[in-house]
Amino acid sequence: MAHDNKTEQPTPRRRQRAREKGQVARSRDLSSACAAAAATLLLANQMARFPQAWRGFLRDCLDGAASGRLRMDSLPPFLAHSGMFIATAAALGVGWLVAISSSLAQGGVVFAPASLLPSASRISPGAKLRQIFSAAALRGLLKSLLPAGAVAYLAIICLRRDWFALMTLPGRNSHAVLGFAVDRLFEVGWKASLVLLAWAVLDYLFERRHLESELGMSRQELVDEYKETEGNPTVKARIRRLQRQVRRRRMLEDAKRAAVVITNPTEFAIALEYRPEMAAPVVVAKGRNLLAAEIKQIARWHGIPMIENPPLAHILYRSVEVGQSVPPKLYTVIAEVLAAIYRAQARAMAAGGR
């Protein structure tokens, strides 16, 4: 019942977290079965091409082992079979490479430092007992016994088929015995390799399906992960609201530096800052309706001139963002506005000085 609610496929983030913990779909039997099949087929191919050389090599090895002559000073006769040694080493090397390749093909290189950390469940006797008698342990035992039983059954079938020839071996010479033994050994070997390979493929498919079931997610888990990665929608909305408030306060503070405020006169208000060292006027604040009223109120409080120019106010509000310079096409119009303000300020100063 634990997986009844896990109706959704695992997300990439959940898969990545599982991989970081070492949880990947991987069959140990598949790597060993691929290696055994590759080595067996390669050796069988070599024996089929050079049967007499291989039988001579095996005969000399068995005779030497039986007579106790396999010593360092008796190695030179075996050097005649150096090609057999090389072929055997090559088969083992190919099997090793195939094992590594099949392991990488299943899950790639997995570095899971989290699996190396100490855990109370690994040293707890109770946890160990539960692990030994768990369904996973029983499944692992069956996975070990079934292929072993299949290989044993295959060997029995092969021996029963050749039972009469097996019974006549004591009366035959060593060459016949060796040839029979080698032929039966490789026949059982390559058939067993194919059986183990087929079993390992099924085991890998089962492991992958089992992992998908373990990583499955409920709808609530999907929602929780979305909140964790993308953020809680309520919190995100609150953050955006706070950010807008901060930008609004900063903009209204910057409006105090404006040289002029262009109005619509009631709908828009755009505050422009300009100093002689600036390349062009900059929009330091802009707003519509209530925000425009606040900008105009700040202008009145700080004695900033306000000019009613609806077309210019509309263009500035629509085309220029806060913090940007006005476009060159508006230089002439704004220059005329600033010039009119400067002339009015000069006349006011002159009138005040009289």
N, C-alpha and C positions, 0 to 999 in steps of 0.2 A: 504493500500500500504506500510505501515511501515514495514511489515514482508515479503514483496516479495523477498527481497535480503537475508533473513535469511534462507539459504538453508542447512546450516551445523548444526550438532548436537552440543549442548553446551559441552565444555571441562570440565574436573574435576575441573580445577581452577575456571572457571566461576560459576560452581555449588557451589563451596565452598564459593565464594564471595557472591553469592545470599543467601546462608544459613547464613552467618555472618550478613546479613542485615535482617534476619527473613523471607526470601522468601522461603517457603517450600510448597509443595503440601499438603494441609490439609483442610478437610471439618469439620466445627464445627457441622454440622448436624449429621455427622457420629458418633461422640462420644455420643451425646445426644440420638440418635436413638438406638445405641447399649445398652446404659444404660437403656433406657425405655423398650426395648425388654427383656433384662435380668431380670429386676425387675418384669415386668408383668408376664413373664413365670414362675418365681419362686413363685410369689404370687398365680397365677392360679393353680400351682401344689399343693401348700399348701391347697388351698381351696377345690380342688378336693379330697384330702386325708382326710381333717377334715372339711366337709361342715357345720355340725351342730355347731361345736365350733366357726367357723368364723361368722356364722349368729348370734349366741348368742352374740358374742363380738360386732358386729356392731349394733345389736338391743339395747344392753345395752348402747352403746355410744350415739346412736340417742335418746333413751329415756331419758338419763341423760342430754343431751344437750337441749332437748325440755322442760324438767321440771326444768332446772336450778340447778340440783343436782350435777353437776360436780365441786365439791369443794374438798379441801384437806381432810376434814373430811369424805368425801364419797368415797375416793379412795379404801378402803379395798375390796368392792365388785368387783372392777375391777381387783384386784390382781389375781382373779381366771383365768383371761385371760392373765396371764403373758407370757404364751407360744406364744400367738398371737402377743404380743408386740415384743417378741424376733424374731419371724418370720418376722414381718414387718421391724424391724431394720436390720435383716440379708439381706432382699431383697434390702433395700435401700443401705446397705453397698456393696452388690454385684454389684448393678448398678453403684455405685461410682467407684469401682475398674475396672469395665468393661470400664467406660468412660475414666479413666486414661490410661488403657492398649491400647484402640483403638487410643487414641491421640498419645501415644508413638509409636504405630505401623505405624502411618502415616508418622511421620517425626522425631521421637526421641525427645530427649531433645535439644531444640534450645535456645542458649544464644546469643542474638543479642544486644550488647550494643549500636551499631550504631543507632538502632531504638529508643533509649531513648534520644539521643542528640536533643537539640532544633533545629527546622527547621523553616525557614520563611514561607514555604508553609503550615505549620500547623496552623499558626495564621493569615495568610492573608485572609481577607474576600473574595477577588476575587477567591483565590484558593479553599476556602470552597464552594463557590457557584458553581464553575466548578465541584467540586467533587460531590456535591449533584445532579447535573443534568447531570452527566456523564453516559456513557454506563455501567460502572461498578456498579454504584448505581442502575440503572434500572435493571440490571441483578440480583443484590442482592435482590431487591424488589420482582421480579418474583420468585426467589428461596424461598422466605418466603411465598408468597401467594399460590403458586402451591401446596406444601404439605399440607398447612392448608386447602385449598379447597378440596383436596383429602380426608382428614380425615373427614371434614364436610359432604362430599357426602357419605362416607362410613357409618357415623352415621345415616344419613337420610335413607339410604337403610335398615339398620337394624331396625330402628323404623317403617318404612313403612311396613316391613314384619310382625312385631308384633303389628301393629296398633290396631287390634281388642282386643288383650290381654291388651294393654295399656289402652284402653277405659274402660275396665271392672275392672281396679284396684281400683277405688274409692269404689266399693262394696265388696272388699275382705279384709281379715284381714291383720294385719301388717306383719305377717310372710310371707304371699304370696307376698305382695308388696316388702318387703325387698329381698326375693329370686329372684323375677323378676328383680329388680333393679341391684342386684349384678351380676346376670347372664349376663344381657345386657351390664353392665359396663365392665366386663372382656372380653366379646366377642368383643365389639368395641375396647377395649384396646389392645388386642393382635393382632387383625387385623390391627389396626392403627399402631402398632409398626412395623409390617412386611412391611406395605406400606412405613412408614418413613425410615425404614432400607434400602429398595430397592432404595428409592429416594436418601438417603445419599450416597449409593455406587455409583450411577450415578453422584452425585455431586462431589464426590472425584475423579472419573475418569475424569470428566470435568475439575476440578481444576488442576489435574496433566497435562492434555493435554494443558491447558491454560498456565501453568508455563513453559512447554517445549517450547511452541511457543514464550513466552516472552524471554526465555533464548537462543533461537536459535541465531546463529551467521552467519554473512556473511563471505565470503572468506577473505575479507580485515581485518575483526576483528580477524580471525584466524591468519593471518600473523602478525598483530600488537601484539597479545598476545604472539606469538612465539618470536617475537623480544624482548618483555618485559621480558619474562621468560628465554629464552635461549640467548638473546643478538642479536643485529643486526649483520648479517654475515659480513658486511663490517667492522664494528667496531671491531668484534672479530678477523678478519684477521689482522687488523692493530695492535691490541694488541699483537697477536702472533708474528708479525714481530718485534715489539719493544722488546718483551721479548727475541727473538732470538738475537737481536742486543746487548741487555744488557748482555746476557750470553756469547756472542762472545767477547765483550770488557773485561769482567771479566776473561774469559779464557786466553786471550792474556796477560792480566796483570799478571795472575798466572804463565804464561810460563816463566816470568823473574826469577822465583825461581828454575827453572829446573836444575838438575845436568847434564843431557844429553838429546839430541834430537836424536831419532832414525828415520832415513829416508829411502826412498824406492829406489832411491834417489829423484825422482821428483814428485811422486804421493802422498805419505803419509809422514806425519811428526807427531811424537808422543813425547811430552815432559814429561820426568820422573823426579820427585823430590825425592831426598833421602838424609836423614841425619842420622848420627849414632844412634840417639835416636828413629828412626822410625823402626817399625817392618818389613816393606817391602816398596819398592818403590811405589809411587803413580803417576798415570797419571794425570797431571795438565792441559794438553792441547793436543788436537789432531785435525788434519784436513786433508783435501784432496784437491789437486789441488791449488786453489788460497789461501785457508786458510792455507794449508801446506806451501806455499811460505811465508805467513806472519809470521808463527811460526819460520821458518828458518831465516827470516830477523831479528826477535827479538833475536834469538840465536846469530847471528853474531854481533848485536849491543852490547850485554851484555857478549860476550866472552864465551858463553855456547858451550861445545864440541858437534859436530854432528857426528854421526856414521852411515854409510851406512850399513844396514842389512835388505834387502828386506823381507826375510821370517819372521823375528822378527817384523818388522814394520807392516806387513800385519796381523799377529796374534794379536798384541796389538790393532790395529785399529778395528778389527772385534769383539774382545772378551772382551775388557775392556773399561768401560765408564769413562768419566772425573770425577775425584774425588775418583775413586776406586783404591784399591791396585792391583798390578799385581798378577796373580794366582801363587800358589806354584810351578806348573810345569815349570814356566819360571824363577824361582829363580836362577838356575845355569847359564843359558845363560846371564841373566842381570847382575849377579854378575861378570861374566867374562868381560862383557863390562865395568862395572864400575871399575873393577880392572885395565883393560888396560888404562882407562882414568887417574886413579890415578897414575899409573906408568909413563905415559907420562907427567903428570903435575909435578911429582917428578923429572924426568930427566930434564924438562925445568927449574925448579927452581935450580937444581944443576948446570946446564950449565950457568945459569944467575949469579950464585954466584962466578964463576971462574974469 
